[in-house]
Amino acid sequence: MDPAELERLVDRALGQLPAPRAPRTLLPRVLAAVPTPARPWHARPWLMWPAGWQIISLVVLIGVMAGVATLLTGMRAPASALVLAADVRAHVIETARDVATATAALELLWRVLLAPVVPYAFALAFLMCLACAVFGTALNHLVFGKAVP
């Protein structure tokens, strides 16, 4: 038997073997052996922050909430007076006209600029997806010598 034939025979026999599996305890042992880098205090969960920073962040949060509440209560009276004083019907008619104008403009832009291009864009995206799938399959066969489930 010549060396090339022996190599093909051994390669075929090795290719039929199942992929080796790692022991179940390997990952926990590796994770326990590898030191985890200490993250800075601001990257940790809030309950693990230093007590001083927790207190400061709570004070800032309460201050922001109080400011928002003050602004909202201060705006409620002028907003209600504006609604009562305004002619609601006139605003609704004006808004309906604005919406109709915007809709017509968007429809025109769609028909003139986008509608002619969309089929080509979808075809290009489909071809790119197909090329990626073919490339991935070819790479899988070249690197691993067989399809990996």
N, C-alpha and C positions, 0 to 999 in steps of 0.2 A: 504494500500500500504506500503510495507516494505521499509526501507531506501535504500537498494541496488537498488531496482527497480526504486525508485524516482531519485536516483543519475544517473542511466543509462538514464532515460527519460530526465532529465535536461541536461546531457552531450550531448545527441543526438540533443536536441533542440538548444543548444549553438553552436554545431558543424555546424549546418545548417545556422547560422547567417553569414552575410558577415563580413569580417575583418573591424574593425573600421578604418576610415581615419582621418588623422590629418588635422586641418584647414590650409588653404593656407597661412595664415599669421603667422603660428607658426615658420617656419624656419627663416624668416627675423627677427622676434622678438628675437629668441634665438641667432642668429648671432649678433644682435645688443647688446644683454645683455652680451655676453661673450667677455671679453677683449682679443684682439689679442696681442700676445707677440711681442715686437719690435724686428725686425730682425737686425742683425749687418749690417753695411754699405755695406760690400762686398757681402752680400746675396741679396741685393736689385737690381732692374734694374739700369743700368749704368747711366741713366739720373737722378736718385735719389741719386747718390753718392755725397759726399761733393765736392765742386768746386775744391779744391786743388788736390784731388785724380783723378778727371776727367782730370785736366791739366797734371798731372804726367803720367797718362795712355796714353794720347794722344801723349806726347813727346816720351814715350817708343815705342809706336806703329809706329810713324813716323821714329824713329831711326832704328827699326827692318826692316821696309820696305826699307829704304835707304840702309841698309847693304845688304839686299837680292838683290836689284837692282844693287848695286856695284859689288857684286859677279857674278851676271848673265852677266853683260856687260863685266866683266873681263874674263869670261869663254867663251864668244862667239867667240873671235878671235882664241884661241887655238883649240876649237872644230871644227870650220870651216876648219882650216888648217889640222887637223887630218882627216876629212872626205875627203878633196881633195887629201891628200897624200896616203890614204889607198887604197888598192885594194878591192873594195866593193864586187866583185865576190867571192874572197877567203873567206871573212867573211861570206857571205851568205851560201856558201857550208859548211863551218865549223859549222855554227849555225844549218843548216839542219841536219848534222850528230849528233850533240849534242841532238837535239830534238828527232831524231829517237832512239838514245840510251836511253834517259830518258823515252820515250814512251814504249819501250820494257821492261825496268826495272819495270815500273809501272804496265804494263800488267801482268808480271810475279808475282809481289807482290799481285796483285788482285786475280789471279787464285790460288795461293798457300795459302795465308793467309786470305783474306777477303771473297772470294766467298763461301767457306764452312760455314762461320759463319753468313752471312747476313740473310738467312732465319730464323735461330733461333733467331737472334736479333729482327727481325720484329715480329715474333710470340710472343716473350716476351713483346715487347712494346705494341702489341695489347692486350694481356692479362692484362697488367697493366692498360691500358686505360679502359678496360671493368670492372676491379675490382674497379677502382675509380668511374666509373659511378654507379655501383651497390651500393657501399658504400655511395655515395652521396644521392642516391634515398632512401636508407634505413634510413639514418640520417634525411633526410627531413621528412619522414613519422613518425619517432620516436619523433622528436622534435616538429614538428608542427601538427602532428596528421592527416595531409592530405597533398596533393601535393600543393605547392604554385606556381602559374603561373609566 
